[in-house]
Amino acid sequence: MAHIDALVVSMQTGDAVPDEYLRQIRQIAARRVHQGVALEGFLHATRLWTFVCWYAVLGVARIDAPSEREAALEIATTVMTFGDRIMTVATHAYLDEVTDRGLLRRDLLDALLTSKGDDSQSVRLARRLRLKLEESYVVVVVRGEGIEVEQAREQPPAAQSRLDRLVEQTRLQVRPSAGTPLTGMRNGDLVVLYPADGPEQLDAVKQDCERLATAISTGVSIGISGWQRGRAALGAGYAQAKEAATIAERLGISQRAVGLDEVLVDQMLSASAPARGILETVLGPLLAYDAARQAVLVPTLRAYLAARFNLTKAAETLYVNPNTVVYRLGRIKALTGRDTHDLDDVVVLYLALKLDDSV
């Protein structure tokens, strides 16, 4: 009867389903979880109600009368739209109750990240929660202001609102081409398990993460794992993503996802003050030379390394003759004592440039 009353109000006002009624639907759907009612059964009852309403309209409408036929079709559209809205809201509420307000239950998330090759417990928990596990995932860790929301049944209204918005934006922005992402909270971080069949999907993962960071509208640091086959690799992937998020947070990298391989050199440089001192000493003479003579030895070194030691490509980048590049590399060797043809010296020069970029 309540459905009928809300439908009549919707038809009389021309508005969508009233918010107050949708709130009641969410409460009912959440209660059905604890009553042992399957989601499929709950949705079937709503679909059945929709068809009963439609057949009731057909039973009283004179289809041969144009005005009544048009009215019946209009009512049918309203009934179907109403029923679809109810089922969508009920589905989200039901799943939110099953998975702790839309987040993956802590025990399942922990089982997935600590399986170490035996994920039988993960499979059992997922089956009980009616969740489908994919074979392989990329792990994403999102950290920042507004993300630290504890998983608890009783939360202050502000925390509930923040968590609901976070879950909703994850649903909207993180949308893989196949499979369903799993989202949970662990140690104050948002953890997203993004379904991925192969490493070629990493770019898509990063694009979704950037959209999520923008939608959250707070400064967040996002770490992303590499792709590894199988759920047994999730623990290693989580460690990678967490470390990448930590380094990104320290370096102030925000609004984009970074992999550990991208920031590994930065981690090495920041971990050793003596190493930084050596590298600063290496690049110092070149910076001083360029400043005193308005020269371009440092840009030449960058171009040479970016061109993978190809003189012709470096010269094209700098708009000079290759012989000019050779001359400048000679000056670099004279000032630093580092030979750009020696691999060990090239590594030192490369790290010195990386340190200069991070300053």
Disulfide bonds with the S-S distance in Angstrom:
none
